[in-house]
Amino acid sequence: MDKTRDNLAKLSISYTPDSFVQAAANNDPKVLQLFVDAGMTIDTKNEKDETALMTAAKKGNTETLDWLLQAKANVNAISSQGETALSATRSKAHNFRLLRSYWKMVRTPIS
C-alpha cells in the first residue's frame, strides 16, 4: 500500500477522498486503480458527499463508468442532496442506459 501511495505522490496526487473522486471527473481509471490498490474504498465520498460513480456519470465519462461498475461501485449510493449515479446521468443518454442496464442486472435474480 505504501508503495502505491508513493506512486500517487510521484504524480503529485494526494491520497484523499476528494482526489479520488477528481480522478473520476478526469476520466482516469488508472489513477482510480492506484487509489484502490492503496486502500481507498470504491464508494468513498468527497467533501460534496459524491462518489466517483456519481461524478463520472455527471461528466459523461463512460470509460471510468465502466471501470467503476466492474469494480462493483454502489449504483444505489445516495448523496446528501438525494442524488444517485443514475439520477446524475439522465442528461447523458449513453451513461443512463449503461447504469440502468447494470442496475437491472444486479437487481434481477438469476434463475
Stockholm file with secondary structure:
# STOCKHOLM 1.0

chainA/1-111         MDKTRDNLAKLSISYTPDSFVQAAANNDPKVLQLFVDAGMTIDTKNEKDETALMTAAKKGNTETLDWLLQAKANVNAISSQGETALSATRSKAHNFRLLRSYWKMVRTPIS
#=GR chainA/1-111 SS CHHHHHHHHHTTCCSSHHHHHHHHHTTCHHHHHHHHHTTCCTTCBCTTSCBHHHHHHHHTCHHHHHHHHHTTCCTTCCCTTSCCHHHHTTTSHHHHHHHHHHHHHHHSCCC
#=GC SS_cons         CHHHHHHHHHTTCCSSHHHHHHHHHTTCHHHHHHHHHTTCCTTCBCTTSCBHHHHHHHHTCHHHHHHHHHTTCCTTCCCTTSCCHHHHTTTSHHHHHHHHHHHHHHHSCCC
//
